[in-house]
Amino acid sequence: MIQRQKILLQLLQRAGGKASRLQLVKWLFLLRQESCNPSSAAHYQFVPYRLGPFSFTLYQELEALIRDAELTAPTENELQAAKPRFTAPPIGEPALELEIDRCWQRYGHLSTTALLDTVYARYPWFTMNSEQKERRAVKRPVVKPAVFTAGYEGLQVDGFLNLLLQSGIELLIDVRNNPVSRRYGFHKSTLAKLCERLAIEYRHEPEVGIPSAWRTQLDTQADYDRLFDRYERDILPAQQVAIERIATLVTESPSVLVCQECEPRCCHRTRLAKCVAHATDLLICDLRASG
């Protein structure tokens, strides 16, 4: 069991072994927001959704815990420990255990309504997609078109989609040749579905990807550079129609070229972005680049 699932169960134990899904989401959100290390893999990541901050990954893992007989779901919204005498697995990180205790002392006593009101008041960004339109404290950002690029490596799908929303992205252009992933949320069909729920359009452009068979023995930057030189020589010249199609898309609405690698130098999207920038006279901007 991974650490973030242990934390989830620790909070459930403090709640007497049962809680609503909404309560768990908000407790875990507040825990992350107030953590000394919010980027830790021990935390779930969140995106603005119908009732404020939400984690598709968390919901996916709740279903896994139900299948594994760690939890039961008496109703659609309620969860409880499967064992009558429930003890959550230990965390093994004293600092994190203190943060869990602090979070519970601050928010564990709140009613569901008060908990939601607290989250909405303190973190207005996450009200953006609220189903209660009168409670939306911020509007979706508007950004001028550019050749935006981004890699999802190191992020949960919720954190990645939150980045796109914060950046004003309206269209995700998946430039992977083979868009599969063992990490939840990044397989083509799942990513397309989650994008739709957040009013982000999804398109797959496999022709401008790199075949998986080419991705071998990539140990140094020089290895990557040789791969991308081959890509620029053998694939891009044959895909002018696809490049022109992508160029049209990025000029029509804020769009992002997406692949796995976080570091732009280690991803073919950088070479593709140069072609698109040349065709559009737009600047290139990687959404995760420092500075």
LUMSE-63291 format. One record per residue (C-alpha): residue number from 1; residue in one letter; x, y, z. Coordinates in steps of 0.001 Angstrom, whole numbers. Layout:
N
+-----+------+---------+---------+---------+
|  nr | rest |      c1 |      c2 |      c3 |
+-----+------+---------+---------+---------+
| NUM |    A |       X |       Y |       Z |
...
+-----+------+---------+---------+---------+
***
This chain:
291
+-----+------+---------+---------+---------+
|  nr | rest |      c1 |      c2 |      c3 |
+-----+------+---------+---------+---------+
|   1 |    M |       0 |       0 |       0 |
|   2 |    I |    1415 |    3390 |    -977 |
|   3 |    Q |    1885 |    6208 |    1503 |
|   4 |    R |    -987 |    8426 |     394 |
|   5 |    Q |   -3424 |    5528 |     844 |
|   6 |    K |   -2093 |    4954 |    4364 |
|   7 |    I |   -2707 |    8640 |    5103 |
|   8 |    L |   -6270 |    8308 |    3806 |
|   9 |    L |   -6853 |    5373 |    6164 |
|  10 |    Q |   -5250 |    7254 |    9062 |
|  11 |    L |   -7814 |   10024 |    8627 |
|  12 |    L |  -10604 |    7478 |    8377 |
|  13 |    Q |   -9437 |    5916 |   11653 |
|  14 |    R |   -9587 |    9312 |   13362 |
|  15 |    A |  -13146 |    9669 |   12047 |
|  16 |    G |  -14148 |    6474 |   13821 |
|  17 |    G |  -13831 |    4253 |   10754 |
|  18 |    K |  -16399 |    5973 |    8550 |
|  19 |    A |  -16738 |    9193 |    6584 |
|  20 |    S |  -18204 |   10538 |    3385 |
|  21 |    R |  -16188 |   10713 |     194 |
|  22 |    L |  -16560 |   14479 |     243 |
|  23 |    Q |  -15101 |   14690 |    3760 |
|  24 |    L |  -12104 |   12557 |    2835 |
|  25 |    V |  -11414 |   14636 |    -262 |
|  26 |    K |  -11505 |   17904 |    1670 |
|  27 |    W |   -9431 |   16606 |    4605 |
|  28 |    L |   -6765 |   15287 |    2257 |
|  29 |    F |   -6834 |   18556 |     306 |
|  30 |    L |   -6359 |   20663 |    3447 |
|  31 |    L |   -3608 |   18324 |    4625 |
|  32 |    R |   -1714 |   18872 |    1388 |
|  33 |    Q |   -2293 |   22620 |    1277 |
|  34 |    E |    -991 |   23080 |    4816 |
|  35 |    S |    1862 |   20588 |    4561 |
|  36 |    C |    5497 |   21647 |    4816 |
|  37 |    N |    6082 |   19526 |    1709 |
|  38 |    P |    2944 |   19718 |    -467 |
|  39 |    S |    4756 |   18375 |   -3538 |
|  40 |    S |    5549 |   15095 |   -1779 |
|  41 |    A |    4278 |   11906 |   -3413 |
|  42 |    A |    2609 |   11188 |     -76 |
|  43 |    H |    -108 |   13692 |    -985 |
|  44 |    Y |   -2893 |   13595 |   -3515 |
|  45 |    Q |   -3061 |   16431 |   -6032 |
|  46 |    F |   -6244 |   18342 |   -6819 |
|  47 |    V |   -8125 |   20120 |   -9561 |
|  48 |    P |  -11147 |   22494 |   -9426 |
|  49 |    Y |  -14332 |   20495 |   -9932 |
|  50 |    R |  -18027 |   20457 |   -9059 |
|  51 |    L |  -17637 |   20780 |   -5284 |
|  52 |    G |  -14308 |   22544 |   -5117 |
|  53 |    P |  -10989 |   20666 |   -4990 |
|  54 |    F |  -11252 |   17131 |   -6331 |
|  55 |    S |   -8911 |   14245 |   -7069 |
|  56 |    F |   -9754 |   11733 |   -9794 |
|  57 |    T |   -6744 |    9738 |   -8596 |
|  58 |    L |   -8136 |    9589 |   -5068 |
|  59 |    Y |  -11475 |    8279 |   -6297 |
|  60 |    Q |   -9706 |    5676 |   -8409 |
|  61 |    E |   -7734 |    4508 |   -5381 |
|  62 |    L |  -10824 |    4441 |   -3171 |
|  63 |    E |  -12327 |    1934 |   -5583 |
|  64 |    A |   -9134 |    -121 |   -5383 |
|  65 |    L |   -9316 |    -116 |   -1571 |
|  66 |    I |  -12916 |   -1321 |   -1782 |
|  67 |    R |  -11903 |   -4122 |   -4156 |
|  68 |    D |   -9093 |   -5071 |   -1777 |
|  69 |    A |  -11582 |   -5282 |    1117 |
|  70 |    E |   -9944 |   -2436 |    3042 |
|  71 |    L |  -13108 |    -321 |    2724 |
|  72 |    T |  -16802 |    -822 |    2095 |
|  73 |    A |  -19293 |    1605 |     561 |
|  74 |    P |  -22700 |    1265 |    2258 |
|  75 |    T |  -24012 |    4076 |      44 |
|  76 |    E |  -22684 |    5901 |   -3001 |
|  77 |    N |  -21172 |    8655 |    -882 |
|  78 |    E |  -20376 |    6866 |    2385 |
|  79 |    L |  -17239 |    4873 |    3143 |
|  80 |    Q |  -16283 |    2808 |    6129 |
|  81 |    A |  -13564 |     452 |    7243 |
|  82 |    A |  -14225 |   -3147 |    6261 |
|  83 |    K |  -12992 |   -4546 |    9602 |
|  84 |    P |  -14919 |   -3818 |   12822 |
|  85 |    R |  -11732 |   -3189 |   14820 |
|  86 |    F |  -10002 |   -1001 |   12316 |
|  87 |    T |   -6410 |     167 |   12708 |
|  88 |    A |   -4801 |    2085 |    9875 |
|  89 |    P |   -1318 |    1080 |    8695 |
|  90 |    P |    1451 |    3191 |   10277 |
|  91 |    I |    2857 |    6119 |    8325 |
|  92 |    G |    6446 |    5801 |    9537 |
|  93 |    E |    7171 |    9525 |    9107 |
|  94 |    P |    6891 |   11448 |   12405 |
|  95 |    A |    6671 |   14873 |   10725 |
|  96 |    L |    3862 |   13691 |    8463 |
|  97 |    E |    2041 |   12078 |   11384 |
|  98 |    L |    2139 |   15436 |   13186 |
|  99 |    E |     654 |   17126 |   10127 |
| 100 |    I |   -2166 |   14570 |   10028 |
| 101 |    D |   -2885 |   15171 |   13724 |
| 102 |    R |   -2845 |   18931 |   13196 |
| 103 |    C |   -5198 |   18682 |   10226 |
| 104 |    W |   -7602 |   16518 |   12185 |
| 105 |    Q |   -7588 |   18858 |   15193 |
| 106 |    R |   -8370 |   21827 |   12955 |
| 107 |    Y |  -10959 |   20324 |   10657 |
| 108 |    G |  -12103 |   16919 |   11916 |
| 109 |    H |  -14887 |   18412 |   14048 |
| 110 |    L |  -16420 |   20471 |   11209 |
| 111 |    S |  -19715 |   19509 |    9622 |
| 112 |    T |  -19642 |   18745 |    5919 |
| 113 |    T |  -21164 |   22148 |    5151 |
| 114 |    A |  -18677 |   23996 |    7360 |
| 115 |    L |  -15810 |   22000 |    5889 |
| 116 |    L |  -16823 |   22930 |    2355 |
| 117 |    D |  -17341 |   26581 |    3346 |
| 118 |    T |  -13845 |   26662 |    4867 |
| 119 |    V |  -12242 |   25251 |    1728 |
| 120 |    Y |  -14150 |   27634 |    -543 |
| 121 |    A |  -13244 |   30663 |    1566 |
| 122 |    R |   -9554 |   29848 |    1947 |
| 123 |    Y |   -8799 |   28484 |   -1514 |
| 124 |    P |  -10855 |   30442 |   -4069 |
| 125 |    W |   -9032 |   28993 |   -7102 |
| 126 |    F |  -10753 |   25677 |   -6484 |
| 127 |    T |  -14215 |   27259 |   -6696 |
| 128 |    M |  -13742 |   27937 |  -10407 |
| 129 |    N |  -15796 |   24958 |  -11624 |
| 130 |    S |  -18243 |   24779 |   -8721 |
| 131 |    E |  -21696 |   23527 |   -9660 |
| 132 |    Q |  -22972 |   26385 |   -7459 |
| 133 |    K |  -22159 |   29141 |   -9916 |
| 134 |    E |  -22830 |   31899 |   -7408 |
| 135 |    R |  -19937 |   30568 |   -5318 |
| 136 |    R |  -17337 |   30788 |   -8055 |
| 137 |    A |  -14821 |   33298 |   -6732 |
| 138 |    V |  -12514 |   33203 |   -9771 |
| 139 |    K |  -12936 |   32918 |  -13498 |
| 140 |    R |  -11108 |   30572 |  -15799 |
| 141 |    P |   -7872 |   32251 |  -16938 |
| 142 |    V |   -7659 |   33627 |  -20447 |
| 143 |    V |   -4298 |   33499 |  -22216 |
| 144 |    K |   -3086 |   34523 |  -25637 |
| 145 |    P |   -2125 |   31658 |  -27979 |
| 146 |    A |    1458 |   30449 |  -27978 |
| 147 |    V |    3141 |   27143 |  -28710 |
| 148 |    F |    2690 |   25755 |  -25213 |
| 149 |    T |    4296 |   22436 |  -24314 |
| 150 |    A |    4189 |   20276 |  -21181 |
| 151 |    G |    5235 |   16857 |  -19903 |
| 152 |    Y |    3266 |   15048 |  -17235 |
| 153 |    E |    6192 |   13150 |  -15714 |
| 154 |    G |    6194 |   13349 |  -11914 |
| 155 |    L |    2609 |   14602 |  -11619 |
| 156 |    Q |    -660 |   12899 |  -10846 |
| 157 |    V |   -3265 |   13530 |  -13522 |
| 158 |    D |   -5074 |   15957 |  -11196 |
| 159 |    G |   -1978 |   18082 |  -10708 |
| 160 |    F |   -1293 |   18044 |  -14429 |
| 161 |    L |   -4823 |   19077 |  -15386 |
| 162 |    N |   -4768 |   21757 |  -12695 |
| 163 |    L |   -1613 |   23151 |  -14313 |
| 164 |    L |   -3386 |   23307 |  -17675 |
| 165 |    L |   -6372 |   25130 |  -16170 |
| 166 |    Q |   -4115 |   27610 |  -14357 |
| 167 |    S |   -2301 |   28235 |  -17643 |
| 168 |    G |   -5494 |   28985 |  -19557 |
| 169 |    I |   -5235 |   25905 |  -21793 |
| 170 |    E |   -8347 |   24958 |  -23765 |
| 171 |    L |   -6959 |   22174 |  -25982 |
| 172 |    L |   -4602 |   19313 |  -25118 |
| 173 |    I |   -2759 |   17970 |  -28162 |
| 174 |    D |   -1329 |   14569 |  -27289 |
| 175 |    V |    1800 |   14081 |  -29410 |
| 176 |    R |    2715 |   10616 |  -28102 |
| 177 |    N |    2968 |    7981 |  -30793 |
| 178 |    N |    1563 |    5359 |  -28436 |
| 179 |    P |    -522 |    7105 |  -25723 |
| 180 |    V |    -586 |    4414 |  -23053 |
| 181 |    S |     549 |    4701 |  -19457 |
| 182 |    R |     551 |    2566 |  -16347 |
| 183 |    R |       6 |    5721 |  -14298 |
| 184 |    Y |   -3696 |    6382 |  -13800 |
| 185 |    G |   -5153 |    9128 |  -15958 |
| 186 |    F |   -2616 |    9282 |  -18758 |
| 187 |    H |   -3888 |    6507 |  -21022 |
| 188 |    K |   -5486 |    8100 |  -24093 |
| 189 |    S |   -9098 |    7133 |  -23342 |
| 190 |    T |   -8928 |    8107 |  -19668 |
| 191 |    L |   -7136 |   11379 |  -20343 |
| 192 |    A |   -9689 |   12319 |  -22991 |
| 193 |    K |  -12540 |   11588 |  -20577 |
| 194 |    L |  -11035 |   13621 |  -17743 |
| 195 |    C |  -10289 |   16532 |  -20079 |
| 196 |    E |  -13920 |   16545 |  -21202 |
| 197 |    R |  -15100 |   16825 |  -17595 |
| 198 |    L |  -12995 |   19971 |  -17211 |
| 199 |    A |  -13983 |   21526 |  -20546 |
| 200 |    I |  -10562 |   20916 |  -22067 |
| 201 |    E |  -10659 |   19523 |  -25587 |
| 202 |    Y |   -8450 |   16494 |  -26300 |
| 203 |    R |   -6847 |   15565 |  -29617 |
| 204 |    H |   -4341 |   12859 |  -30434 |
| 205 |    E |   -1772 |   13450 |  -33189 |
| 206 |    P |     180 |   10159 |  -33332 |
| 207 |    E |    1878 |   10931 |  -36649 |
| 208 |    V |    4222 |   13423 |  -34980 |
| 209 |    G |    5249 |   11036 |  -32222 |
| 210 |    I |    8373 |    8909 |  -31979 |
| 211 |    P |    8017 |    5121 |  -32395 |
| 212 |    S |    8593 |    3227 |  -29154 |
| 213 |    A |   11199 |    1053 |  -30853 |
| 214 |    W |   13420 |    4112 |  -31301 |
| 215 |    R |   13512 |    4820 |  -27560 |
| 216 |    T |   16364 |    2586 |  -26481 |
| 217 |    Q |   19628 |    3259 |  -24658 |
| 218 |    L |   18789 |    6834 |  -23764 |
| 219 |    D |   21344 |    7314 |  -21009 |
| 220 |    T |   22784 |   10748 |  -21734 |
| 221 |    Q |   21678 |   14028 |  -23250 |
| 222 |    A |   23769 |   13162 |  -26288 |
| 223 |    D |   21671 |   10005 |  -26749 |
| 224 |    Y |   18503 |   12093 |  -26666 |
| 225 |    D |   19951 |   14630 |  -29079 |
| 226 |    R |   20801 |   11884 |  -31587 |
| 227 |    L |   17269 |   10514 |  -31278 |
| 228 |    F |   15735 |   13925 |  -31884 |
| 229 |    D |   18061 |   14619 |  -34802 |
| 230 |    R |   16784 |   11404 |  -36375 |
| 231 |    Y |   13198 |   12456 |  -35583 |
| 232 |    E |   13768 |   15857 |  -37179 |
| 233 |    R |   15336 |   14245 |  -40226 |
| 234 |    D |   13093 |   11218 |  -40824 |
| 235 |    I |    9662 |   11993 |  -39365 |
| 236 |    L |    8939 |   15716 |  -39324 |
| 237 |    P |    9534 |   16369 |  -43059 |
| 238 |    A |    6991 |   13657 |  -43872 |
| 239 |    Q |    4372 |   15117 |  -41549 |
| 240 |    Q |    3872 |   18604 |  -42933 |
| 241 |    V |     105 |   18130 |  -43128 |
| 242 |    A |     -60 |   17212 |  -39450 |
| 243 |    I |    2234 |   20102 |  -38518 |
| 244 |    E |      39 |   22540 |  -40446 |
| 245 |    R |   -3032 |   21102 |  -38719 |
| 246 |    I |   -1421 |   21595 |  -35308 |
| 247 |    A |    -327 |   25108 |  -36287 |
| 248 |    T |   -3927 |   25989 |  -37096 |
| 249 |    L |   -5129 |   24573 |  -33780 |
| 250 |    V |   -2662 |   26531 |  -31655 |
| 251 |    T |   -3576 |   29798 |  -33364 |
| 252 |    E |   -7296 |   29222 |  -32858 |
| 253 |    S |   -7201 |   28576 |  -29092 |
| 254 |    P |   -4658 |   28181 |  -26289 |
| 255 |    S |   -3290 |   24676 |  -26870 |
| 256 |    V |    -529 |   22570 |  -25357 |
| 257 |    L |    1632 |   19868 |  -26936 |
| 258 |    V |    1759 |   17068 |  -24381 |
| 259 |    C |    4120 |   14148 |  -23919 |
| 260 |    Q |    5546 |   12331 |  -20903 |
| 261 |    E |    8967 |   13833 |  -20189 |
| 262 |    C |    9047 |   16812 |  -17866 |
| 263 |    E |   12377 |   18134 |  -19148 |
| 264 |    P |   11871 |   19731 |  -22593 |
| 265 |    R |   15397 |   18780 |  -23699 |
| 266 |    C |   14491 |   15123 |  -23246 |
| 267 |    C |   11302 |   15227 |  -25328 |
| 268 |    H |   10613 |   15343 |  -29040 |
| 269 |    R |    7866 |   17912 |  -28456 |
| 270 |    T |   10579 |   20590 |  -28343 |
| 271 |    R |   11640 |   19892 |  -31938 |
| 272 |    L |    7994 |   19713 |  -32996 |
| 273 |    A |    7268 |   22993 |  -31201 |
| 274 |    K |   10003 |   24715 |  -33207 |
| 275 |    C |    8313 |   23643 |  -36448 |
| 276 |    V |    4932 |   24853 |  -35212 |
| 277 |    A |    6422 |   28131 |  -33988 |
| 278 |    H |    8044 |   28658 |  -37398 |
| 279 |    A |    4666 |   28124 |  -39089 |
| 280 |    T |    2761 |   30439 |  -36753 |
| 281 |    D |    5257 |   33098 |  -35600 |
| 282 |    L |    4211 |   32259 |  -32020 |
| 283 |    L |    6539 |   31984 |  -29053 |
| 284 |    I |    7308 |   28621 |  -27435 |
| 285 |    C |    6502 |   28254 |  -23756 |
| 286 |    D |    6965 |   25101 |  -21678 |
| 287 |    L |    4477 |   25183 |  -18815 |
| 288 |    R |    6778 |   23425 |  -16357 |
| 289 |    A |   10013 |   25197 |  -17214 |
| 290 |    S |   11590 |   26935 |  -14229 |
| 291 |    G |   11250 |   30685 |  -14383 |
+-----+------+---------+---------+---------+
***
